[in-house]
Amino acid sequence: MKKLTFLFIVLLFGTVKAYGQLKIGYIDSDAIMKELPDAQDAQKKIDAQIQEWQDELRKMEAGWKLKYNDYNKRKLIMSNKKRAETEQELMKIEKNISDFRQKKFGVNGELFKKQEDLMKPIQNRVFNAIQEVAKEQDLDFVFDKSGSVLFLYAKKKYDITSLVLDKLKNEIK
């Protein structure tokens, strides 16, 4: 994907000579988010929630470790039935810990949803501001330098998606 983006940028700048000069701007979204009080407040709420869940996770793990250590010390004197019951209980606790971790921190877990709920409105405000500034400054493209190359704004006249799709469809025929 990065190679494709780089290729696109090279092609874009290669065509500049033919069409005139492009006006390009860039932002640092990390710096913007660090400066916005709303984003800082949202991040503090997210961090507090993470800390609460990590504390709960540590308690669960400490409980499991205590039970495991006790089992390890006593397993030689336990009956087979009691040993099997204790092992089942330990496995159940492990599963609960794993389920909790997945529920809170997993791909679509509560942390993801909380970040989405708190940060999405802020990100939308930032994106709208970027579009307004880009239009006011008559910029053709705006990039974000915070991570991988990311288009945040592009004039519609530079969108060649339909042309590329047509070319691909014609290749198939």
C-alpha positions in Angstrom: 0.0 0.0 0.0 2.8 2.4 0.8 4.5 1.6 -2.5 1.3 2.3 -4.3 0.9 5.6 -2.5 4.5 6.5 -3.2 4.0 5.6 -6.9 0.9 7.8 -7.0 2.7 10.7 -5.5 5.6 10.3 -8.0 3.1 10.2 -10.9 1.2 13.2 -9.5 4.3 15.3 -9.3 5.5 14.1 -12.7 2.3 15.4 -14.3 2.7 18.8 -12.6 4.8 20.0 -15.5 2.1 19.3 -18.0 -0.8 20.9 -16.0 0.8 23.7 -14.1 1.7 24.1 -10.5 -0.1 22.3 -7.8 -0.7 23.8 -4.4 0.0 21.3 -1.6 -0.3 21.6 2.1 0.3 19.3 5.0 -0.6 19.0 8.6 0.7 17.2 11.6 -2.4 15.6 13.1 -0.5 14.4 16.2 0.4 18.0 17.0 -3.2 19.2 16.4 -4.6 16.5 18.7 -2.1 17.3 21.4 -3.1 21.0 21.3 -6.9 20.6 21.3 -8.3 20.7 24.9 -11.2 18.4 23.8 -8.8 15.8 22.5 -6.7 16.0 25.7 -9.9 15.5 27.8 -11.0 12.6 25.7 -7.6 11.0 26.0 -7.6 11.4 29.8 -11.0 9.7 30.0 -9.7 6.9 27.8 -6.5 6.5 29.8 -8.5 6.4 33.1 -10.7 3.7 31.7 -7.7 1.7 30.5 -6.1 2.0 34.0 -9.3 0.8 35.6 -9.5 -2.2 33.4 -5.8 -3.0 33.8 -6.2 -2.9 37.6 -9.1 -5.3 37.4 -7.1 -7.6 35.1 -4.1 -7.5 37.5 -6.5 -8.5 40.4 -7.9 -11.4 38.3 -4.4 -12.6 37.4 -3.2 -12.3 41.0 -6.1 -14.4 42.1 -5.3 -17.0 39.5 -1.6 -17.0 40.5 -2.5 -17.4 44.2 -4.8 -20.3 43.4 -2.2 -21.9 41.0 0.6 -21.6 43.6 -1.7 -23.2 46.2 -2.6 -26.0 43.8 1.1 -26.5 42.9 2.0 -26.9 46.6 -0.8 -29.3 47.3 -1.3 -31.3 44.1 0.8 -34.3 45.3 -1.5 -34.8 48.4 -4.8 -34.2 46.5 -7.0 -36.9 45.4 -7.3 -37.4 41.6 -10.9 -36.0 41.8 -9.8 -32.9 43.7 -6.8 -32.3 41.5 -9.1 -32.5 38.3 -11.6 -30.1 39.9 -8.9 -27.6 40.8 -7.4 -27.8 37.3 -10.8 -27.2 35.8 -11.3 -24.2 38.1 -7.9 -22.8 37.1 -8.7 -23.3 33.4 -12.0 -21.5 34.0 -10.3 -18.6 35.6 -7.8 -18.4 32.8 -10.7 -18.4 30.3 -12.4 -15.6 32.2 -9.2 -13.6 32.2 -8.8 -14.1 28.4 -12.5 -13.3 27.8 -12.2 -10.1 29.9 -9.0 -9.0 28.0 -10.7 -9.7 24.7 -13.9 -7.9 25.7 -12.1 -4.8 26.9 -9.0 -4.6 24.7 -9.9 -6.7 21.7 -10.3 -5.6 18.1 -14.0 -4.6 18.6 -13.8 -4.4 22.4 -15.0 -1.7 24.7 -11.8 0.3 24.4 -12.2 0.6 20.6 -15.8 1.7 21.1 -14.9 4.2 23.7 -12.2 5.7 21.6 -14.6 5.8 18.7 -17.3 7.5 20.8 -15.0 10.1 22.3 -12.6 10.8 19.4 -14.8 10.6 16.4 -16.5 14.0 16.9 -13.1 15.6 17.5 -11.7 14.0 14.4 -14.7 15.2 12.4 -14.2 18.8 13.6 -10.5 18.6 12.6 -11.3 17.1 9.2 -13.9 19.8 8.5 -11.4 22.5 9.6 -8.8 21.0 7.2 -11.3 21.1 4.3 -12.2 24.7 5.1 -8.6 25.8 5.2 -7.7 23.9 2.1 -10.5 25.6 0.2 -9.6 29.1 1.6 -6.0 28.6 0.6 -7.0 27.1 -2.8 -4.9 24.0 -2.1 -5.1 21.0 -4.4 -4.0 18.4 -1.9 -3.5 18.2 1.9 -1.4 15.4 3.4 -0.9 14.3 7.0 2.7 13.9 7.9 2.0 12.1 11.3 2.1 8.6 10.0 2.1 6.9 6.6 1.2 9.3 3.7 -2.5 10.1 4.0 -4.6 12.3 1.9 -6.9 14.5 3.9 -8.2 16.6 1.1 -8.0 16.6 -2.7 -9.8 18.6 -5.3 -12.4 16.5 -7.1 -10.9 17.3 -10.5 -7.8 15.2 -9.6 -9.9 12.1 -8.9 -9.2 9.6 -11.6 -11.0 6.6 -9.9 -13.6 6.3 -12.6 -10.9 6.4 -15.4 -8.9 3.7 -13.6 -12.0 1.5 -13.2 -13.0 2.0 -16.8 -9.5 0.9 -17.9 -9.6 -2.2 -15.6 -13.1 -3.1 -16.9 -11.9 -2.7 -20.5 -8.9 -5.0 -19.8 -11.3 -7.7 -18.6 -13.4 -7.7 -21.8 
